[in-house]
Amino acid sequence: MNYEKIGRLELLPKEILITILSFLPTKHAVATAILSRSWRYLWTQITALRFTITDFPEHKLNAIIFFIIKRVSWRYVNAIELIINNGYPNAPDPTSLENVVHDIIYDGTNVKELKVFSRNFLKSTISLPRSILEKPTLEVLEVYANLGFSIGKVEVNDTHPNLKKLVISIREYDLKSFENLIKSSPLLEILRVHVQVLEEFNDPIKLNAKNLKYSSMNFVYEKHTIEKNKITLNTPKLHQFEFHSSCMVELCFLKTPIGLSKAKLFMGDERPLFFLNHVFDVFNPIFRVKTLKLSGDLLLALTYPGFKVKVFDNLSHVEMGLSYTQSWYGVKFFLEQCPNVETLVLKRACNAKWDNFNWPEFKFLPRRLHKKIQRIELWNFGGIDVVLPILCYIFSVAKALKKLHISIQNNGESKKINVSSKLLALSKTLPSCEINVLFYKDKTVNEESK
């Protein structure tokens, strides 16, 4: 046996070597050409190009990129990943960056996946060329960027016939272009967007995506002066829906998604009356979900007289964030509309205060849930003095409870022993329940005990 050849990369099939090179940064894949004659042109058949622009000297950037894109076999390339760092010592000026990005993307006739990461530390703006949005073969488009970054506007007549996944996480983006981008992508299934809205708009945003299954939208509004924010969705196949907004937004589904099973809603607004007038529009289209997460501001709105929501018959898992003492009354009101909840997760905001609150007199679990709820989690509720009255109430009514997770603030070893003894005594009233305790200090969980 020739032991010298054992373990040599040349023994691997050519297809596997090309796959390995495709996962490397392109500059390292190209460098393998100096290994031997058999490696000289192997890199030209890689299936993915991965560039970090600042890896190349500025005065040689265009020449290096030109060398690579002219020698690579574009018929094999189906993915491009670009990392653009502006503001570093080796970073070229924004105009050169735009030209380089255009040159890389323009020749990719079979590219199906495109990811762009940008970190800009200068006041100048980097603009991605429209060629990013003009690839008919594109199936996945992901753009992550911070300040000073823009994408070319999408016109009404643009088409993206194969786009299935879209991720946009940038500081500023034209909402009309966003609307057109969704409309021009008939096969879109996954949507994630996180943008800051700087301009006022009174016309509703209309999102037409009939094949959309997962949607996560996060809008940060810099101005709260507009009369009404409205988003109209035509997404009949939606399964999971997440929505974050810094102000109240009316959500309107043209057709209620029958398959919608998970929803996450986090909204707040500096205009209380405006918030209350439109919060019902948020709950109305999601009453069929099985899993639901709500913010403290939405819970607070539920406490106002005259507020009504539909009965959530299918809801089995609910998570709620508590920002104010009054949020507890929102918890009580909402759970009265959820007859089949089995898992309840309550998370207290770090700055929440429980002022003038008498636990023994407050009962937040409706009678109909006493024999149905099986799991309860309490997070960031403070010390044992705050948690213990809540636990005493839970153990006195939740007779079907099987698991209880709580996090308690750590105030020293002596306090831990005191907590353990109290919980041990409490657990005897419901021996079938498993109790998991996590001690935390300075907002960080550091120890777990059972």
NORFEN-V290054 format. One record per residue. SS is DSSP state (H for helix, E for strand, L for the rest). Layout:
# NORFEN-V290054
ss=SS
ss=SS
This chain:
# NORFEN-V290054
ss=L
ss=L
ss=H
ss=H
ss=H
ss=L
ss=L
ss=L
ss=H
ss=H
ss=H
ss=L
ss=L
ss=H
ss=H
ss=H
ss=H
ss=H
ss=H
ss=H
ss=H
ss=H
ss=L
ss=L
ss=L
ss=H
ss=H
ss=H
ss=H
ss=H
ss=H
ss=H
ss=H
ss=H
ss=L
ss=L
ss=H
ss=H
ss=H
ss=L
ss=L
ss=H
ss=H
ss=H
ss=H
ss=L
ss=L
ss=E
ss=E
ss=E
ss=E
ss=E
ss=H
ss=H
ss=H
ss=L
ss=L
ss=H
ss=H
ss=H
ss=H
ss=H
ss=H
ss=H
ss=H
ss=H
ss=H
ss=H
ss=H
ss=H
ss=H
ss=L
ss=L
ss=L
ss=L
ss=L
ss=L
ss=L
ss=E
ss=E
ss=E
ss=E
ss=E
ss=E
ss=E
ss=E
ss=L
ss=L
ss=L
ss=L
ss=L
ss=L
ss=L
ss=H
ss=H
ss=H
ss=H
ss=H
ss=H
ss=H
ss=H
ss=H
ss=H
ss=H
ss=H
ss=H
ss=L
ss=L
ss=L
ss=L
ss=L
ss=L
ss=E
ss=E
ss=E
ss=E
ss=E
ss=E
ss=E
ss=E
ss=L
ss=L
ss=L
ss=L
ss=L
ss=E
ss=E
ss=E
ss=L
ss=H
ss=H
ss=H
ss=H
ss=L
ss=L
ss=L
ss=L
ss=L
ss=L
ss=E
ss=E
ss=E
ss=E
ss=E
ss=E
ss=L
ss=L
ss=L
ss=E
ss=E
ss=E
ss=L
ss=L
ss=L
ss=L
ss=L
ss=L
ss=L
ss=L
ss=L
ss=L
ss=L
ss=L
ss=L
ss=E
ss=E
ss=E
ss=E
ss=E
ss=E
ss=E
ss=E
ss=L
ss=L
ss=H
ss=H
ss=H
ss=H
ss=H
ss=H
ss=H
ss=H
ss=H
ss=L
ss=L
ss=L
ss=L
ss=L
ss=L
ss=E
ss=E
ss=E
ss=E
ss=E
ss=E
ss=E
ss=E
ss=L
ss=L
ss=L
ss=L
ss=L
ss=L
ss=L
ss=E
ss=E
ss=E
ss=E
ss=L
ss=L
ss=L
ss=L
ss=L
ss=E
ss=E
ss=E
ss=E
ss=E
ss=E
ss=E
ss=E
ss=L
ss=L
ss=L
ss=L
ss=L
ss=L
ss=L
ss=L
ss=E
ss=E
ss=E
ss=E
ss=E
ss=L
ss=L
ss=L
ss=L
ss=L
ss=E
ss=E
ss=E
ss=E
ss=E
ss=E
ss=L
ss=L
ss=L
ss=L
ss=E
ss=E
ss=E
ss=E
ss=L
ss=L
ss=L
ss=L
ss=L
ss=L
ss=L
ss=L
ss=E
ss=E
ss=E
ss=E
ss=E
ss=E
ss=L
ss=L
ss=L
ss=L
ss=H
ss=H
ss=H
ss=H
ss=H
ss=H
ss=H
ss=L
ss=H
ss=H
ss=H
ss=H
ss=H
ss=L
ss=L
ss=L
ss=L
ss=L
ss=L
ss=E
ss=E
ss=E
ss=E
ss=L
ss=H
ss=H
ss=H
ss=H
ss=H
ss=H
ss=L
ss=L
ss=L
ss=L
ss=L
ss=L
ss=L
ss=L
ss=L
ss=L
ss=L
ss=L
ss=L
ss=L
ss=L
ss=E
ss=E
ss=E
ss=E
ss=E
ss=E
ss=L
ss=L
ss=L
ss=L
ss=H
ss=H
ss=H
ss=H
ss=H
ss=H
ss=H
ss=H
ss=H
ss=L
ss=L
ss=L
ss=L
ss=L
ss=L
ss=L
ss=E
ss=E
ss=E
ss=E
ss=E
ss=E
ss=L
ss=L
ss=L
ss=L
ss=L
ss=L
ss=L
ss=L
ss=L
ss=L
ss=H
ss=H
ss=H
ss=L
ss=L
ss=L
ss=L
ss=L
ss=H
ss=H
ss=H
ss=L
ss=L
ss=L
ss=L
ss=L
ss=E
ss=E
ss=E
ss=E
ss=E
ss=L
ss=L
ss=L
ss=L
ss=H
ss=H
ss=H
ss=H
ss=H
ss=H
ss=H
ss=H
ss=H
ss=H
ss=H
ss=H
ss=H
ss=H
ss=L
ss=L
ss=L
ss=L
ss=L
ss=E
ss=E
ss=E
ss=E
ss=E
ss=E
ss=E
ss=L
ss=L
ss=L
ss=H
ss=H
ss=H
ss=H
ss=H
ss=H
ss=H
ss=H
ss=H
ss=H
ss=H
ss=H
ss=H
ss=H
ss=H
ss=H
ss=H
ss=H
ss=L
ss=L
ss=L
ss=E
ss=E
ss=E
ss=E
ss=E
ss=E
ss=E
ss=E
ss=L
ss=L
ss=E
ss=E
ss=E
ss=E
ss=E
ss=E
ss=L
